[in-house]
């Protein structure tokens, strides 16, 4: 998936813990082989190459499951989350390399291939149809979380009940470490993301995902464009922001962090309020001032110790 994964576990038997870790990392690799849009031989890439065909394609349980969840979140977010943005993402990867905005012809061609409404999910037949030509799916906003959830299942099946999985900043935790009441998770400051956090969450048995442009962005003609693309416009976001979502699963936390980033604080928090057991904190920068807003049920943060 193009990012590092790190797992921390607490166990009484080192040999058993190492075996569980090996199996968890193996599960992540299996999912990477399915979900990677960088690998031309992945199941996702093969599915994308089927776009425009009249006959739906049989897919694995894992691919069907993640696309079902993606479709639900796309509908609930009114398209702010959309895994069909692959054509736009390819343009913006090129933009970041060349530091030149996509031309109108390329954007129009990409626009004609984007739209979650044109992904036909059929759970009964276990098939997926991509109804428009040149559709390219990109699971960058959800696959890391899904892989973390699956890896945690493997650890628990092997008797590991206290673990933290870090999928490049998307965090999933189970029971807290011995002799503690919770895991302590830092929230990076928007203006100094590489510095020491000053605010922390105390959590257990939940996931936390943060989406933002702290590290992946490009500046062109004085405008800062995020790597996060608005599916409705095809443009990289220009608001300097960070969204932290707490949810029951890493899959949901990962996807909703991306969706709220696109929707913005006002709409994003209103939509999040309708989602059971999901909450969000949104940090934005306005004239060098950091503005913080959160949903009413976002866990209380504590100052650094």
C-alpha positions in Angstrom: 0.0 0.0 0.0 3.1 2.2 -0.2 3.3 2.9 3.5 5.0 1.3 6.5 3.0 -0.8 9.1 4.2 -1.2 12.7 2.7 -3.4 15.3 3.2 -3.3 19.1 2.0 -6.2 21.3 2.1 -7.2 24.9 2.2 -10.9 25.7 3.5 -13.4 28.2 5.0 -15.7 25.6 7.5 -14.2 23.2 7.5 -17.2 20.8 3.7 -17.1 20.6 3.7 -13.3 20.1 6.3 -13.6 17.3 4.1 -16.2 15.6 1.1 -14.0 15.9 3.0 -11.0 14.5 4.2 -13.0 11.5 0.7 -14.1 10.7 -0.6 -10.5 11.1 2.0 -9.1 8.7 1.3 -11.9 6.3 -2.4 -10.9 6.3 -1.4 -7.3 5.5 0.7 -8.5 2.6 -2.2 -10.6 1.3 -4.4 -7.5 1.3 -1.7 -5.4 -0.3 -1.7 -8.0 -3.2 -5.4 -7.4 -3.6 -5.7 -3.6 -3.0 -2.6 -2.0 -4.3 -3.1 0.4 -7.3 0.7 0.5 -7.7 0.9 -3.2 -8.5 -0.4 -3.9 -12.1 -1.0 -7.5 -11.1 -3.1 -6.8 -8.0 -6.8 -7.8 -8.1 -7.8 -4.1 -7.9 -5.7 -3.2 -11.0 -7.1 -6.1 -12.9 -10.6 -5.0 -11.9 -9.9 -1.4 -13.1 -8.8 -2.8 -16.5 -12.2 -4.3 -16.9 -13.9 -0.9 -16.8 -16.5 -0.3 -19.5 -17.4 -3.9 -20.0 -21.0 -4.9 -19.9 -20.3 -8.1 -17.9 -19.5 -7.6 -14.1 -16.3 -9.3 -12.8 -16.3 -11.9 -10.0 -14.1 -10.6 -7.1 -12.7 -11.9 -3.9 -14.6 -11.5 -0.6 -12.0 -8.9 0.5 -12.4 -6.7 -2.5 -16.2 -7.0 -2.5 -16.3 -6.2 1.2 -14.2 -3.1 1.0 -16.1 -1.8 -2.0 -19.4 -2.3 -0.2 -18.2 -0.3 2.7 -16.8 2.4 0.4 -20.2 2.6 -1.4 -22.0 3.1 1.9 -19.7 5.9 2.9 -19.8 7.5 -0.5 -23.6 7.7 -0.2 -23.6 8.9 3.4 -21.0 11.6 2.5 -22.7 12.7 -0.7 -19.7 11.7 -2.7 -17.0 13.4 -0.6 -15.5 9.9 -0.3 -15.2 8.1 -3.6 -12.8 5.3 -4.5 -13.3 5.9 -8.2 -11.0 9.0 -8.0 -8.0 7.0 -9.5 -7.9 9.1 -12.7 -7.7 12.3 -10.7 -5.1 10.8 -8.4 -2.9 9.9 -11.3 -3.0 13.4 -12.6 -2.1 14.8 -9.2 0.8 12.4 -8.8 2.1 13.8 -12.1 1.4 17.4 -10.8 3.5 16.8 -7.7 6.4 15.5 -9.8 6.2 18.3 -12.4 4.8 21.1 -10.3 2.4 22.0 -13.0 -1.4 21.9 -12.8 -3.3 19.3 -15.0 -4.5 20.8 -18.2 -8.2 21.1 -18.9 -8.3 18.3 -21.5 -6.8 15.8 -19.1 -9.1 16.9 -16.3 -12.2 16.5 -18.5 -11.1 13.0 -19.6 -10.6 12.1 -16.0 -13.9 13.6 -15.0 -15.7 11.3 -17.5 -14.3 8.3 -15.7 -15.1 9.2 -12.1 -18.2 8.6 -10.0 -19.0 6.1 -7.3 -22.5 5.8 -8.8 -20.9 3.9 -11.7 -19.5 1.2 -9.5 -22.0 -1.7 -9.5 -21.7 -3.8 -6.4 -23.5 -7.1 -6.4 -23.1 -9.0 -3.0 -25.3 -11.9 -4.1 -23.3 -12.6 -7.2 -20.1 -11.4 -5.6 -19.3 -9.3 -8.6 -18.3 -5.7 -9.4 -19.1 -3.8 -12.5 -17.3 -0.6 -13.5 -19.8 1.0 -15.8 -17.7 3.8 -17.3 -14.7 3.5 -19.6 -11.2 4.0 -18.1 -12.3 3.9 -14.5 -9.5 3.4 -12.1 -10.2 2.6 -8.4 -8.0 4.0 -5.7 -8.4 2.6 -2.1 -5.8 4.9 -0.6 -8.4 6.4 1.7 -9.6 3.1 3.2 -7.3 0.1 2.5 -4.8 0.9 5.3 -7.6 0.9 7.8 -9.1 -2.3 6.5 -5.7 -4.0 6.7 -5.3 -2.8 10.3 -8.6 -4.3 11.2 -7.8 -7.6 9.6 -4.4 -7.8 11.2 -5.9 -7.1 14.7 -8.3 -10.0 14.1 -5.4 -12.3 13.4 -3.6 -11.1 16.6 -6.8 -11.7 18.7 -7.2 -15.2 17.1 -3.7 -16.0 18.5 -4.5 -14.8 22.0 -3.0 -11.3 21.7 -5.4 -8.9 23.5 -3.2 -5.9 24.0 -1.9 -4.4 20.7 -1.4 -1.3 18.7 -1.3 -1.3 14.9 0.1 1.8 13.2 -0.7 1.9 9.5 1.3 5.0 8.7 -0.6 7.1 11.2 -3.9 5.3 11.1 -4.0 3.7 14.6 -6.0 0.8 15.9 -5.7 -0.3 19.5 -7.2 -3.1 21.6 -6.9 -3.5 25.4 -4.4 -1.1 27.0 -0.8 -2.2 28.0 -0.4 -3.9 31.4 -0.8 -1.7 34.4 -2.3 1.2 32.4 -5.9 2.3 31.9 -5.5 3.3 28.2 -3.2 3.8 25.2 -1.9 7.4 25.0 -2.0 8.8 21.5 -0.6 12.1 20.5 -2.4 14.5 18.1 0.1 16.4 15.9 -0.1 20.2 15.9 -1.2 21.6 12.6 1.6 24.2 12.4 4.4 22.0 13.6 3.4 18.4 12.7 6.9 17.1 13.1 7.2 18.5 16.6 6.2 16.9 19.9 2.4 16.6 20.3 0.9 18.9 23.0 -2.5 17.2 23.1 -3.2 13.5 23.7 -6.0 11.0 23.6 -6.5 8.2 26.2 -8.2 5.4 24.4 -8.7 1.6 24.1 -10.5 -0.7 21.7 -11.0 2.0 19.1 -9.3 3.4 16.0 -7.9 6.8 15.3 -7.1 8.1 11.8 -5.7 11.5 10.8 -6.0 12.9 7.3 -4.3 16.1 6.2 -1.7 17.8 4.0 1.1 18.1 6.5 3.5 16.0 4.4 2.0 15.5 1.0 1.3 18.7 -0.9 2.6 20.8 -3.8 2.8 24.6 -4.1 2.1 26.1 -7.5 2.0 29.8 -8.1 1.7 30.5 -4.4 -1.2 28.1 -3.8 -0.8 25.0 -1.7 -2.5 21.9 -3.1 -3.1 18.8 -0.9 -2.7 15.2 -2.2 -6.3 14.8 -1.0 -8.5 15.2 -4.1 -12.1 16.5 -4.0 -14.0 13.9 -6.1 -16.5 16.5 -7.3 -13.9 18.9 -8.7 -10.9 16.8 -9.4 -8.7 19.4 -7.6 -6.4 18.9 -4.7 -7.7 20.6 -1.5 -6.3 24.1 -0.8 -7.4 24.5 2.8 -4.5 23.7 5.2 -6.2 21.3 7.6 -5.9 18.2 9.7 -8.9 15.9 10.5 -8.7 13.3 13.3 -11.5 10.7 13.5 -12.2 8.2 16.3 -14.3 5.2 15.2 -15.0 1.6 16.2 -12.9 0.3 13.3 -9.8 1.5 11.4 -11.7 1.1 8.2 -14.3 3.6 9.2 -11.8 6.0 10.8 -9.6 6.0 7.7 -12.4 6.6 5.2 -14.3 9.2 7.3 -11.1 11.2 8.0 -10.7 11.6 4.2 -14.4 12.4 3.7 -14.4 15.1 6.4 -11.3 16.6 4.9 -13.2 17.1 1.6 -16.4 18.3 3.2 -14.8 20.8 5.5 -15.5 21.5 9.2 -19.1 22.6 9.1 -20.6 20.0 6.7 -18.1 17.3 7.9 -19.0 17.5 11.5 -22.7 17.7 10.8 -22.5 14.5 8.8 -20.3 12.8 11.4 -22.9 13.6 14.0 -25.2 11.2 12.2 -22.7 8.3 12.3 -23.0 6.0 15.4 -19.9 6.0 17.6 -17.8 8.1 15.2 -16.4 11.5 16.2 -14.0 14.0 14.7 -11.6 16.8 15.5 -10.9 19.3 12.7 -7.9 21.7 12.7 -7.6 24.4 10.1 -5.2 27.3 9.6 -6.6 30.7 9.0 -4.2 33.6 8.7 -1.6 31.7 10.7 -4.1 31.0 13.5 -5.0 27.4 14.2 -8.8 26.9 14.5 -10.0 23.8 16.3 -13.6 22.4 16.1 -14.8 19.0 17.2 -17.9 17.0 17.4 -19.6 16.9 20.8 -18.7 13.3 21.5 -15.0 13.5 20.5 -12.9 12.1 23.3 -11.5 14.6 25.7 -7.9 15.5 25.0 -5.3 15.9 27.8 -2.2 18.1 27.8 1.2 16.6 27.3 2.9 15.3 30.4 
